[in-house]
Amino acid sequence: MKLVVYLLALLALAACVDTGSATNGKKIDRKVVQSNLVKEVPADVVHVDVALGGPGKITYVGNRLERSIIAPGQPTKVVHYWRVEQPPGAGWRVFAYVRGAAGTADFMNLDATDMEIGHPVESWKAGEIIVDPQDFVLRPDWKSRTATLYIGLVRTGGHDVGDRMPTTALLTNDRAVIAKIFDVDLSKAPPPPGTVHVSHANGPIAIDGMGMDQGWATATTSPEFQTAEGCPEPVGKATAKLTWDDDNLYVFVQVTDSDVFSEYKKHDDPLWKQDAVELFIDADGNRRGYVELQVNPNNATFDSWFATTRAQPGDEKWDSAMVTQVKVRGTADQAGDTDTGWDVEIAIPWATVKGRDDAMQINTPPHVGDRWRLNVVRVDTKTGSKDVSASSWNRITCGDFHALDRMLTVVFADSTGSIVPKPVAPPPPETGSGSAGSTGSAGSAGSAAMPIRRATGSAATP
């Protein structure tokens, strides 16, 4: 069976070679074409210098790259350079594809470029140097650690290796020029559905309800929250951002709402009955033992620790020590007026996520590559109605906002977005006898905490 699957995969790859691409009637301005016909090859071009011939004589000169390391799902640009010694005439076209490492199924045919459409091979003239910019996005599901870009000329309508124009150089394979072998950074591949990579903050964050600090620049941003299954549509939309540092997990939620309202103003009031933002964090991901945190437009808070599941009452006497601040675009406690929305910014200390389970087997702060489970929920009620609606980052049902089985998988990343831990350098060898000259632990340098600055004013956290 494995052999059959392997053979089918090879056939599928063969079927993908040189299939060409539709231009969808795209028209290219002649000025674009003329700007890409140059007199000489720029000095910064990486030369490949592969000759193609029979009929005609063409040289693939080389290319300039936007980057040499690419990632799945990431766009990149390659600018190709062709020199025409003898035009091949009609019946030929450019082909380009990307293939992964040997033995893998990673493969992409690339679409025709603007120059291939606006200045096709049949239009090439002797003496021309053709600049051919090519943009492509590596497939999000790419698995190989390399991606080899091949390019060449093939007979129009032809798909086999024998239909390609012969090449005469070392940097070729199956009559295709090896234009570039990219390294692929798989650590920056987009996560699968239901998983997000949360980047480390690249600066301090002040909890002021604004979400404008430099530390938010690398934050992971949600799409618009999805309405809970079985719930009426909430008024307006909501989005969230997540980031972290050595001290806290940070959450910023922005809500659009023409009717912002909650009458609750005390800590541990039943905030969930009216407008609120809720967080559920199951840090060890075992679907038992998790925290629930809530904030409403009055900046009132609610926190509870569930030792097992919600089948048992939560411990509302537990204190999360989270720091929050809210900005309301309108009025928070007046029903029926016209508002535009509200924002909440939250800092959650790492000790909070363990609730009362100090023995929970997680790293605090987390290490790059650690995986947790959590969800962010927006609760909405309409004036004069007791019906509660909800939307969330990862979709839930209207009957269970906690939904431990529907939480996001959060993977902690560094400030560049990489989820691959960096190697830890070994400690320097000790010098002399005893501990003379040794001042402090090897891991203490640069680990000074970035303090949270609690915003002042009447809306401060209770």
C-alpha positions as a LaTeX table, in Angstrom:
\begin{tabular}{lrrr}
\hline
Residue & $x$ (\AA) & $y$ (\AA) & $z$ (\AA) \\
\hline
Met1 & 0.00 & 0.00 & 0.00 \\
Lys2 & 2.82 & 2.43 & 0.91 \\
Leu3 & 4.43 & 1.78 & $-2.49$ \\
Val4 & 1.15 & 2.54 & $-4.28$ \\
Val5 & 0.75 & 5.79 & $-2.36$ \\
Tyr6 & 4.34 & 6.77 & $-3.17$ \\
Leu7 & 3.83 & 6.04 & $-6.89$ \\
Leu8 & 0.61 & 8.02 & $-6.93$ \\
Ala9 & 2.44 & 10.94 & $-5.32$ \\
Leu10 & 5.12 & 10.79 & $-8.01$ \\
Leu11 & 2.46 & 10.75 & $-10.72$ \\
Ala12 & 0.76 & 13.74 & $-9.11$ \\
Leu13 & 4.05 & 15.64 & $-9.16$ \\
Ala14 & 4.64 & 14.74 & $-12.78$ \\
Ala15 & 1.16 & 15.95 & $-13.64$ \\
Cys16 & 1.95 & 19.31 & $-12.04$ \\
Val17 & 5.06 & 20.05 & $-14.10$ \\
Asp18 & 4.77 & 22.83 & $-16.69$ \\
Thr19 & 0.98 & 23.07 & $-16.65$ \\
Gly20 & 1.16 & 26.76 & $-17.39$ \\
Ser21 & $-1.10$ & 29.40 & $-15.89$ \\
Ala22 & $-4.08$ & 31.36 & $-17.04$ \\
Thr23 & $-3.63$ & 35.09 & $-17.57$ \\
Asn24 & $-7.37$ & 35.73 & $-17.05$ \\
Gly25 & $-7.26$ & 38.30 & $-19.83$ \\
Lys26 & $-4.80$ & 40.47 & $-17.92$ \\
Lys27 & $-3.51$ & 43.43 & $-19.91$ \\
Ile28 & $-0.02$ & 44.82 & $-19.29$ \\
Asp29 & 0.77 & 48.46 & $-19.98$ \\
Arg30 & 3.47 & 48.86 & $-22.62$ \\
Lys31 & 5.27 & 51.28 & $-20.29$ \\
Val32 & 5.76 & 48.40 & $-17.85$ \\
Val33 & 7.26 & 46.29 & $-20.60$ \\
Gln34 & 9.57 & 49.07 & $-21.82$ \\
Ser35 & 10.79 & 49.75 & $-18.27$ \\
Asn36 & 11.87 & 46.10 & $-18.00$ \\
Leu37 & 13.94 & 46.08 & $-21.19$ \\
Val38 & 17.40 & 47.29 & $-20.15$ \\
Lys39 & 20.76 & 47.94 & $-21.80$ \\
Glu40 & 22.94 & 46.06 & $-19.34$ \\
Val41 & 22.75 & 43.68 & $-16.40$ \\
Pro42 & 23.05 & 45.43 & $-13.01$ \\
Ala43 & 26.18 & 44.72 & $-10.98$ \\
Asp44 & 24.23 & 43.26 & $-8.04$ \\
Val45 & 22.71 & 40.40 & $-10.04$ \\
Val46 & 23.73 & 36.93 & $-8.82$ \\
His47 & 24.95 & 35.26 & $-12.00$ \\
Val48 & 23.85 & 31.79 & $-13.04$ \\
Asp49 & 24.65 & 32.13 & $-16.78$ \\
Val50 & 22.91 & 29.09 & $-18.22$ \\
Ala51 & 22.59 & 28.89 & $-22.01$ \\
Leu52 & 19.41 & 27.54 & $-23.58$ \\
Gly53 & 19.27 & 26.76 & $-27.26$ \\
Gly54 & 17.76 & 24.90 & $-30.20$ \\
Pro55 & 16.17 & 26.79 & $-31.85$ \\
Gly56 & 17.35 & 30.19 & $-30.76$ \\
Lys57 & 19.98 & 31.03 & $-28.23$ \\
Ile58 & 18.96 & 32.45 & $-24.87$ \\
Thr59 & 20.94 & 32.96 & $-21.66$ \\
Tyr60 & 19.38 & 32.91 & $-18.23$ \\
Val61 & 21.78 & 35.45 & $-16.73$ \\
Gly62 & 20.75 & 35.28 & $-13.09$ \\
Asn63 & 18.55 & 37.04 & $-10.56$ \\
Arg64 & 18.21 & 39.43 & $-7.67$ \\
Leu65 & 16.41 & 38.27 & $-4.51$ \\
Glu66 & 14.26 & 39.97 & $-1.95$ \\
Arg67 & 15.40 & 37.37 & 0.60 \\
Ser68 & 17.31 & 34.09 & 0.57 \\
Ile69 & 15.45 & 32.58 & 3.54 \\
Ile70 & 11.71 & 32.24 & 3.08 \\
Ala71 & 8.87 & 30.83 & 5.16 \\
Pro72 & 5.65 & 28.97 & 4.32 \\
Gly73 & 2.85 & 31.43 & 3.64 \\
Gln74 & 5.33 & 34.28 & 3.14 \\
Pro75 & 5.44 & 36.32 & $-0.09$ \\
Thr76 & 8.78 & 36.89 & $-1.78$ \\
Lys77 & 10.13 & 38.39 & $-4.99$ \\
Val78 & 12.72 & 37.14 & $-7.46$ \\
Val79 & 13.81 & 39.36 & $-10.35$ \\
His80 & 15.04 & 37.26 & $-13.30$ \\
Tyr81 & 17.35 & 38.47 & $-16.08$ \\
Trp82 & 17.34 & 36.98 & $-19.58$ \\
Arg83 & 19.65 & 37.84 & $-22.50$ \\
Val84 & 18.50 & 37.14 & $-26.06$ \\
Glu85 & 21.23 & 36.29 & $-28.55$ \\
Gln86 & 18.95 & 34.62 & $-31.11$ \\
Pro87 & 15.14 & 34.76 & $-30.70$ \\
Pro88 & 13.48 & 31.34 & $-30.57$ \\
Gly89 & 10.36 & 32.60 & $-32.37$ \\
Ala90 & 6.78 & 31.53 & $-31.80$ \\
Gly91 & 5.74 & 28.39 & $-29.97$ \\
Trp92 & 7.67 & 28.87 & $-26.72$ \\
Arg93 & 6.85 & 30.16 & $-23.26$ \\
Val94 & 8.59 & 30.60 & $-19.90$ \\
Phe95 & 7.87 & 28.06 & $-17.16$ \\
Ala96 & 8.77 & 28.26 & $-13.47$ \\
Tyr97 & 8.09 & 26.00 & $-10.53$ \\
Val98 & 9.29 & 25.41 & $-6.97$ \\
Arg99 & 10.11 & 21.96 & $-5.60$ \\
Gly100 & 10.99 & 20.74 & $-2.13$ \\
Ala101 & 13.70 & 18.32 & $-1.05$ \\
Ala102 & 14.01 & 14.97 & $-2.80$ \\
Gly103 & 11.42 & 12.47 & $-1.65$ \\
Thr104 & 8.90 & 15.10 & $-0.55$ \\
Ala105 & 5.63 & 16.10 & $-2.18$ \\
Asp106 & 6.24 & 19.85 & $-1.89$ \\
Phe107 & 5.63 & 21.39 & $-5.32$ \\
Met108 & 4.27 & 24.64 & $-6.79$ \\
Asn109 & 3.76 & 25.79 & $-10.37$ \\
Leu110 & 4.20 & 29.57 & $-10.53$ \\
Asp111 & 1.85 & 31.90 & $-12.35$ \\
Ala112 & 2.87 & 33.82 & $-15.45$ \\
Thr113 & 4.55 & 37.12 & $-14.61$ \\
Asp114 & 3.53 & 40.50 & $-16.02$ \\
Met115 & 6.49 & 40.39 & $-18.41$ \\
Glu116 & 5.60 & 36.88 & $-19.59$ \\
Ile117 & 2.13 & 38.21 & $-20.41$ \\
Gly118 & 3.10 & 41.63 & $-21.78$ \\
His119 & 6.30 & 40.55 & $-23.57$ \\
Pro120 & 5.92 & 36.82 & $-24.38$ \\
Val121 & 8.80 & 34.76 & $-25.76$ \\
Glu122 & 7.54 & 35.11 & $-29.33$ \\
Ser123 & 8.15 & 38.89 & $-28.97$ \\
Trp124 & 11.76 & 38.56 & $-27.83$ \\
Lys125 & 14.31 & 40.26 & $-30.06$ \\
Ala126 & 18.05 & 39.79 & $-30.51$ \\
Gly127 & 20.10 & 41.90 & $-28.13$ \\
Glu128 & 17.35 & 42.36 & $-25.55$ \\
Ile129 & 18.06 & 42.06 & $-21.84$ \\
Ile130 & 14.75 & 41.26 & $-20.20$ \\
Val131 & 14.00 & 41.98 & $-16.55$ \\
Asp132 & 11.29 & 39.62 & $-15.33$ \\
Pro133 & 10.05 & 40.27 & $-11.74$ \\
Gln134 & 8.29 & 37.27 & $-10.20$ \\
Asp135 & 6.26 & 37.32 & $-6.96$ \\
Phe136 & 5.13 & 34.15 & $-5.26$ \\
Val137 & 3.93 & 32.91 & $-1.89$ \\
Leu138 & 5.35 & 29.64 & $-0.62$ \\
Arg139 & 2.55 & 27.22 & 0.18 \\
Pro140 & 1.44 & 27.47 & 3.83 \\
Asp141 & 1.64 & 23.69 & 4.16 \\
Trp142 & 5.24 & 23.50 & 2.86 \\
Lys143 & 7.23 & 20.90 & 4.85 \\
Ser144 & 10.70 & 20.87 & 3.26 \\
Arg145 & 13.60 & 22.85 & 4.68 \\
Thr146 & 14.57 & 23.92 & 1.17 \\
Ala147 & 12.66 & 25.23 & $-1.84$ \\
Thr148 & 14.37 & 25.09 & $-5.23$ \\
Leu149 & 13.18 & 27.52 & $-7.89$ \\
Tyr150 & 13.43 & 26.14 & $-11.44$ \\
Ile151 & 12.92 & 28.17 & $-14.62$ \\
Gly152 & 13.27 & 27.60 & $-18.34$ \\
Leu153 & 11.55 & 27.62 & $-21.72$ \\
Val154 & 9.05 & 25.03 & $-22.92$ \\
Arg155 & 7.05 & 24.56 & $-26.09$ \\
Thr156 & 3.58 & 26.05 & $-25.88$ \\
Gly157 & 1.21 & 23.27 & $-24.93$ \\
Gly158 & 4.07 & 21.00 & $-23.91$ \\
His159 & 4.34 & 19.53 & $-20.44$ \\
Asp160 & 7.09 & 16.93 & $-20.61$ \\
Val161 & 10.81 & 17.29 & $-20.00$ \\
Gly162 & 11.40 & 16.60 & $-23.68$ \\
Asp163 & 9.32 & 19.65 & $-24.59$ \\
Arg164 & 11.69 & 21.95 & $-22.78$ \\
Met165 & 14.43 & 23.91 & $-24.56$ \\
Pro166 & 17.78 & 22.14 & $-23.97$ \\
Thr167 & 20.21 & 23.66 & $-21.47$ \\
Thr168 & 23.99 & 23.56 & $-21.41$ \\
Ala169 & 25.38 & 24.16 & $-17.93$ \\
Leu170 & 25.91 & 22.50 & $-14.56$ \\
Leu171 & 23.15 & 24.43 & $-12.74$ \\
Thr172 & 20.33 & 22.58 & $-14.45$ \\
Asn173 & 18.11 & 19.57 & $-13.92$ \\
Asp174 & 15.74 & 18.01 & $-16.46$ \\
Arg175 & 16.32 & 20.93 & $-18.85$ \\
Ala176 & 15.36 & 23.43 & $-16.15$ \\
Val177 & 17.66 & 26.12 & $-14.77$ \\
Ile178 & 18.21 & 25.94 & $-11.01$ \\
Ala179 & 17.63 & 29.64 & $-10.40$ \\
Lys180 & 17.83 & 29.54 & $-6.61$ \\
Ile181 & 17.80 & 27.10 & $-3.69$ \\
Phe182 & 16.04 & 28.87 & $-0.83$ \\
Asp183 & 16.40 & 27.89 & 2.79 \\
Val184 & 12.94 & 27.55 & 4.35 \\
Asp185 & 12.34 & 28.70 & 7.92 \\
Leu186 & 9.69 & 26.23 & 9.02 \\
Ser187 & 9.58 & 27.83 & 12.47 \\
Lys188 & 7.63 & 30.72 & 10.93 \\
Ala189 & 5.11 & 28.59 & 9.08 \\
Pro190 & 1.54 & 29.75 & 9.67 \\
Pro191 & $-0.15$ & 27.69 & 12.36 \\
Pro192 & $-2.95$ & 25.27 & 11.49 \\
Pro193 & $-6.56$ & 26.34 & 12.13 \\
Gly194 & $-7.25$ & 26.76 & 15.83 \\
Thr195 & $-3.60$ & 27.52 & 16.61 \\
Val196 & $-1.93$ & 30.93 & 16.97 \\
His197 & 1.69 & 31.90 & 17.48 \\
Val198 & 1.96 & 34.64 & 20.11 \\
Ser199 & 5.08 & 36.77 & 19.72 \\
His200 & 7.08 & 38.20 & 22.62 \\
Ala201 & 6.57 & 41.92 & 23.20 \\
Asn202 & 9.39 & 44.08 & 21.89 \\
Gly203 & 8.96 & 46.80 & 24.50 \\
Pro204 & 7.20 & 47.72 & 27.76 \\
Ile205 & 3.41 & 47.93 & 27.98 \\
Ala206 & 1.50 & 50.40 & 30.16 \\
Ile207 & $-1.98$ & 49.23 & 31.08 \\
Asp208 & $-3.97$ & 52.31 & 30.08 \\
Gly209 & $-6.72$ & 50.88 & 27.87 \\
Met210 & $-5.11$ & 52.31 & 24.73 \\
Gly211 & $-3.04$ & 49.42 & 23.36 \\
Met212 & $-0.64$ & 51.86 & 21.69 \\
Asp213 & 2.68 & 51.00 & 23.37 \\
Gln214 & 5.65 & 49.74 & 21.34 \\
Gly215 & 5.25 & 46.38 & 23.05 \\
Trp216 & 2.09 & 45.77 & 21.02 \\
Ala217 & 3.90 & 46.18 & 17.68 \\
Thr218 & 4.69 & 42.45 & 17.40 \\
Ala219 & 1.41 & 41.25 & 18.95 \\
Thr220 & $-0.70$ & 38.53 & 17.36 \\
Thr221 & $-4.03$ & 39.92 & 16.15 \\
Ser222 & $-7.22$ & 37.90 & 15.80 \\
Pro223 & $-9.62$ & 38.02 & 12.90 \\
Glu224 & $-13.08$ & 39.37 & 13.73 \\
Phe225 & $-14.56$ & 37.22 & 16.48 \\
Gln226 & $-16.95$ & 34.49 & 15.34 \\
Thr227 & $-20.51$ & 34.51 & 16.65 \\
Ala228 & $-21.14$ & 31.61 & 19.00 \\
Glu229 & $-23.18$ & 28.80 & 17.47 \\
Gly230 & $-26.85$ & 29.23 & 18.42 \\
Cys231 & $-26.44$ & 32.84 & 19.60 \\
Pro232 & $-28.07$ & 35.89 & 18.02 \\
Glu233 & $-25.66$ & 38.21 & 16.25 \\
Pro234 & $-24.03$ & 40.61 & 18.73 \\
Val235 & $-24.12$ & 44.34 & 18.04 \\
Gly236 & $-20.88$ & 45.26 & 16.27 \\
Lys237 & $-17.63$ & 43.37 & 15.98 \\
Ala238 & $-14.70$ & 42.50 & 18.25 \\
Thr239 & $-11.02$ & 41.70 & 17.76 \\
Ala240 & $-8.20$ & 40.88 & 20.15 \\
Lys241 & $-4.40$ & 41.01 & 20.40 \\
Leu242 & $-2.07$ & 38.84 & 22.47 \\
Thr243 & 1.57 & 39.31 & 23.44 \\
Trp244 & 3.80 & 38.45 & 26.42 \\
Asp245 & 6.98 & 39.19 & 28.30 \\
Asp246 & 8.78 & 37.78 & 31.33 \\
Asp247 & 6.14 & 39.13 & 33.70 \\
Asn248 & 2.73 & 38.89 & 32.06 \\
Leu249 & 0.43 & 37.67 & 29.35 \\
Tyr250 & $-1.14$ & 40.77 & 27.74 \\
Val251 & $-4.56$ & 40.92 & 26.12 \\
Phe252 & $-6.13$ & 43.86 & 24.30 \\
Val253 & $-9.72$ & 43.60 & 23.06 \\
Gln254 & $-11.41$ & 46.20 & 20.88 \\
Val255 & $-15.20$ & 46.12 & 20.67 \\
Thr256 & $-17.45$ & 48.01 & 18.27 \\
Asp257 & $-20.84$ & 48.49 & 19.90 \\
Ser258 & $-23.55$ & 51.14 & 19.49 \\
Asp259 & $-25.09$ & 50.19 & 22.84 \\
Val260 & $-22.38$ & 49.72 & 25.48 \\
Phe261 & $-23.95$ & 48.94 & 28.84 \\
Ser262 & $-23.38$ & 47.20 & 32.14 \\
Glu263 & $-24.87$ & 48.09 & 35.50 \\
Tyr264 & $-22.26$ & 46.04 & 37.39 \\
Lys265 & $-19.46$ & 48.00 & 39.06 \\
Lys266 & $-18.16$ & 45.79 & 41.86 \\
His267 & $-15.49$ & 43.12 & 41.84 \\
Asp268 & $-16.97$ & 39.64 & 41.32 \\
Asp269 & $-20.39$ & 40.96 & 40.32 \\
Pro270 & $-22.05$ & 38.67 & 37.72 \\
Leu271 & $-20.45$ & 40.55 & 34.84 \\
Trp272 & $-21.32$ & 37.84 & 32.30 \\
Lys273 & $-24.99$ & 38.87 & 32.37 \\
Gln274 & $-24.27$ & 42.07 & 30.44 \\
Asp275 & $-21.51$ & 43.49 & 28.23 \\
Ala276 & $-18.14$ & 41.99 & 29.15 \\
Val277 & $-14.93$ & 40.41 & 27.89 \\
Glu278 & $-14.07$ & 36.96 & 29.21 \\
Leu279 & $-10.84$ & 34.93 & 29.11 \\
Phe280 & $-10.48$ & 31.24 & 29.78 \\
Ile281 & $-6.96$ & 29.86 & 30.27 \\
Asp282 & $-6.15$ & 26.15 & 30.56 \\
Ala283 & $-2.37$ & 26.54 & 30.69 \\
Asp284 & $-1.41$ & 22.86 & 30.78 \\
Gly285 & $-4.07$ & 22.01 & 28.19 \\
Asn286 & $-5.43$ & 18.96 & 30.03 \\
Arg287 & $-9.03$ & 20.25 & 30.04 \\
Arg288 & $-9.05$ & 20.29 & 33.84 \\
Gly289 & $-8.07$ & 23.10 & 36.16 \\
Tyr290 & $-8.45$ & 26.48 & 34.48 \\
Val291 & $-9.06$ & 30.15 & 35.23 \\
Glu292 & $-11.88$ & 32.44 & 34.12 \\
Leu293 & $-11.21$ & 36.19 & 33.98 \\
Gln294 & $-13.72$ & 38.91 & 33.11 \\
Val295 & $-13.71$ & 42.69 & 32.63 \\
Asn296 & $-16.70$ & 44.92 & 31.79 \\
Pro297 & $-17.04$ & 48.47 & 30.41 \\
Asn298 & $-17.03$ & 49.88 & 33.99 \\
Asn299 & $-13.61$ & 48.23 & 34.47 \\
Ala300 & $-15.15$ & 45.95 & 37.06 \\
Thr301 & $-13.47$ & 42.54 & 37.20 \\
Phe302 & $-14.44$ & 38.97 & 37.94 \\
Asp303 & $-12.09$ & 36.00 & 38.45 \\
Ser304 & $-12.66$ & 32.38 & 39.30 \\
Trp305 & $-10.58$ & 29.19 & 39.55 \\
Phe306 & $-12.07$ & 25.89 & 38.42 \\
Ala307 & $-10.18$ & 23.02 & 40.02 \\
Thr308 & $-11.64$ & 20.46 & 37.59 \\
Thr309 & $-14.34$ & 21.51 & 35.10 \\
Arg310 & $-17.34$ & 23.78 & 35.26 \\
Ala311 & $-19.36$ & 20.78 & 36.46 \\
Gln312 & $-18.07$ & 21.84 & 39.89 \\
Pro313 & $-18.56$ & 25.45 & 41.14 \\
Gly314 & $-15.69$ & 27.82 & 40.58 \\
Asp315 & $-13.71$ & 29.36 & 43.43 \\
Glu316 & $-14.64$ & 33.05 & 43.27 \\
Lys317 & $-12.64$ & 33.86 & 46.42 \\
Trp318 & $-9.47$ & 33.26 & 44.46 \\
Asp319 & $-7.82$ & 36.52 & 43.30 \\
Ser320 & $-6.14$ & 36.70 & 39.91 \\
Ala321 & $-4.12$ & 39.91 & 40.58 \\
Met322 & $-4.67$ & 40.90 & 36.95 \\
Val323 & $-4.33$ & 44.58 & 36.04 \\
Thr324 & $-6.95$ & 46.09 & 33.72 \\
Gln325 & $-8.00$ & 49.39 & 32.19 \\
Val326 & $-10.94$ & 50.28 & 29.96 \\
Lys327 & $-11.67$ & 53.08 & 27.49 \\
Val328 & $-15.33$ & 53.56 & 26.55 \\
Arg329 & $-16.35$ & 55.43 & 23.42 \\
Gly330 & $-19.63$ & 56.61 & 24.89 \\
Thr331 & $-21.14$ & 55.81 & 28.29 \\
Ala332 & $-20.67$ & 52.50 & 30.11 \\
Asp333 & $-23.64$ & 52.58 & 32.47 \\
Gln334 & $-26.37$ & 54.34 & 30.49 \\
Ala335 & $-28.65$ & 52.07 & 28.48 \\
Gly336 & $-30.26$ & 53.03 & 25.20 \\
Asp337 & $-27.94$ & 55.91 & 24.22 \\
Thr338 & $-25.66$ & 55.96 & 21.23 \\
Asp339 & $-22.12$ & 54.65 & 21.76 \\
Thr340 & $-19.41$ & 53.47 & 19.39 \\
Gly341 & $-17.58$ & 50.84 & 21.44 \\
Trp342 & $-15.10$ & 50.08 & 24.18 \\
Asp343 & $-11.57$ & 48.73 & 24.58 \\
Val344 & $-9.98$ & 46.78 & 27.41 \\
Glu345 & $-6.29$ & 46.16 & 28.12 \\
Ile346 & $-5.27$ & 43.40 & 30.53 \\
Ala347 & $-2.02$ & 42.22 & 32.09 \\
Ile348 & $-2.18$ & 38.71 & 33.57 \\
Pro349 & 0.73 & 37.72 & 35.86 \\
Trp350 & 2.15 & 34.30 & 35.07 \\
Ala351 & 1.35 & 32.96 & 38.53 \\
Thr352 & $-2.33$ & 33.68 & 37.83 \\
Val353 & $-2.71$ & 31.00 & 35.19 \\
Lys354 & $-2.03$ & 28.24 & 37.73 \\
Gly355 & $-5.01$ & 29.28 & 39.84 \\
Arg356 & $-4.63$ & 27.41 & 43.11 \\
Asp357 & $-2.65$ & 24.57 & 41.52 \\
Asp358 & 0.94 & 25.52 & 42.34 \\
Ala359 & 2.08 & 22.10 & 41.12 \\
Met360 & 0.75 & 22.65 & 37.58 \\
Gln361 & 3.46 & 21.43 & 35.19 \\
Ile362 & 4.06 & 24.54 & 33.09 \\
Asn363 & 6.88 & 27.02 & 32.66 \\
Thr364 & 6.21 & 30.51 & 34.06 \\
Pro365 & 7.12 & 32.54 & 32.18 \\
Pro366 & 6.63 & 30.17 & 29.26 \\
His367 & 9.51 & 29.10 & 27.05 \\
Val368 & 9.52 & 29.75 & 23.33 \\
Gly369 & 7.69 & 26.79 & 21.78 \\
Asp370 & 5.48 & 26.08 & 24.83 \\
Arg371 & 1.82 & 25.39 & 24.03 \\
Trp372 & $-1.14$ & 26.49 & 26.13 \\
Arg373 & $-4.90$ & 26.52 & 25.62 \\
Leu374 & $-7.05$ & 29.64 & 25.98 \\
Asn375 & $-9.90$ & 31.60 & 24.44 \\
Val376 & $-11.11$ & 35.20 & 24.41 \\
Val377 & $-14.88$ & 35.82 & 24.42 \\
Arg378 & $-16.92$ & 38.98 & 23.98 \\
Val379 & $-20.35$ & 39.03 & 25.67 \\
Asp380 & $-23.07$ & 41.39 & 24.44 \\
Thr381 & $-26.61$ & 42.22 & 25.53 \\
Lys382 & $-29.10$ & 44.56 & 23.92 \\
Thr383 & $-30.99$ & 47.18 & 25.91 \\
Gly384 & $-34.30$ & 45.83 & 27.14 \\
Ser385 & $-33.37$ & 42.21 & 26.45 \\
Lys386 & $-32.13$ & 39.53 & 28.79 \\
Asp387 & $-30.78$ & 37.46 & 25.89 \\
Val388 & $-27.01$ & 37.22 & 25.96 \\
Ser389 & $-24.99$ & 36.92 & 22.79 \\
Ala390 & $-21.33$ & 36.04 & 22.44 \\
Ser391 & $-18.52$ & 35.93 & 19.92 \\
Ser392 & $-15.02$ & 34.60 & 20.37 \\
Trp393 & $-11.56$ & 34.16 & 18.85 \\
Asn394 & $-12.00$ & 30.41 & 18.51 \\
Arg395 & $-15.64$ & 29.57 & 17.91 \\
Ile396 & $-17.77$ & 28.34 & 20.81 \\
Thr397 & $-21.42$ & 27.41 & 21.29 \\
Cys398 & $-23.97$ & 29.68 & 22.91 \\
Gly399 & $-24.52$ & 27.03 & 25.58 \\
Asp400 & $-20.91$ & 26.85 & 26.77 \\
Phe401 & $-18.64$ & 29.88 & 26.76 \\
His402 & $-16.00$ & 27.91 & 28.72 \\
Ala403 & $-15.77$ & 25.20 & 26.00 \\
Leu404 & $-12.45$ & 23.65 & 27.03 \\
Asp405 & $-12.50$ & 21.50 & 23.89 \\
Arg406 & $-12.79$ & 24.59 & 21.66 \\
Met407 & $-9.99$ & 26.72 & 23.05 \\
Leu408 & $-7.21$ & 28.07 & 20.88 \\
Thr409 & $-3.84$ & 26.36 & 21.00 \\
Val410 & $-1.40$ & 29.17 & 21.77 \\
Val411 & 2.27 & 28.63 & 20.89 \\
Phe412 & 4.66 & 31.14 & 22.46 \\
Ala413 & 7.09 & 32.71 & 19.98 \\
Asp414 & 10.02 & 35.08 & 20.25 \\
Ser415 & 9.76 & 38.70 & 19.06 \\
Thr416 & 10.54 & 37.62 & 15.47 \\
Gly417 & 7.64 & 35.14 & 15.46 \\
Ser418 & 9.83 & 32.03 & 15.67 \\
Ile419 & 8.54 & 29.18 & 17.85 \\
Val420 & 11.88 & 27.33 & 17.78 \\
Pro421 & 13.85 & 27.81 & 21.02 \\
Lys422 & 17.32 & 29.23 & 20.59 \\
Pro423 & 20.19 & 27.01 & 21.77 \\
Val424 & 21.34 & 27.82 & 25.28 \\
Ala425 & 25.04 & 28.71 & 25.39 \\
Pro426 & 27.04 & 26.69 & 27.94 \\
Pro427 & 28.23 & 28.68 & 30.97 \\
Pro428 & 31.82 & 29.96 & 30.78 \\
Pro429 & 34.38 & 27.85 & 32.63 \\
Glu430 & 35.17 & 28.92 & 36.18 \\
Thr431 & 38.51 & 30.57 & 36.75 \\
Gly432 & 40.71 & 30.26 & 39.81 \\
Ser433 & 39.90 & 28.21 & 42.87 \\
Gly434 & 36.60 & 28.58 & 44.61 \\
Ser435 & 34.01 & 31.12 & 43.55 \\
Ala436 & 36.17 & 34.27 & 43.46 \\
Gly437 & 35.14 & 36.52 & 40.58 \\
Ser438 & 31.75 & 34.88 & 40.26 \\
Thr439 & 28.98 & 37.38 & 40.94 \\
Gly440 & 25.45 & 36.07 & 40.42 \\
Ser441 & 23.85 & 33.29 & 38.50 \\
Ala442 & 24.56 & 32.65 & 34.84 \\
Gly443 & 20.98 & 33.38 & 33.80 \\
Ser444 & 20.45 & 36.67 & 35.60 \\
Ala445 & 21.90 & 39.07 & 33.06 \\
Gly446 & 19.28 & 41.08 & 31.20 \\
Ser447 & 16.38 & 39.52 & 33.09 \\
Ala448 & 15.23 & 42.66 & 34.87 \\
Ala449 & 11.44 & 42.75 & 34.92 \\
Met450 & 9.57 & 45.36 & 32.90 \\
Pro451 & 7.17 & 46.77 & 35.49 \\
Ile452 & 3.52 & 47.38 & 34.73 \\
Arg453 & 2.51 & 50.96 & 35.19 \\
Arg454 & $-1.04$ & 51.00 & 36.50 \\
Ala455 & $-3.00$ & 53.86 & 34.97 \\
Thr456 & $-4.43$ & 56.37 & 37.39 \\
Gly457 & $-7.96$ & 57.78 & 37.40 \\
Ser458 & $-11.46$ & 56.81 & 38.41 \\
Ala459 & $-11.51$ & 53.77 & 36.14 \\
Ala460 & $-8.66$ & 51.98 & 37.94 \\
Thr461 & $-9.17$ & 48.30 & 38.69 \\
Pro462 & $-11.14$ & 47.60 & 41.88 \\
\hline
\end{tabular}
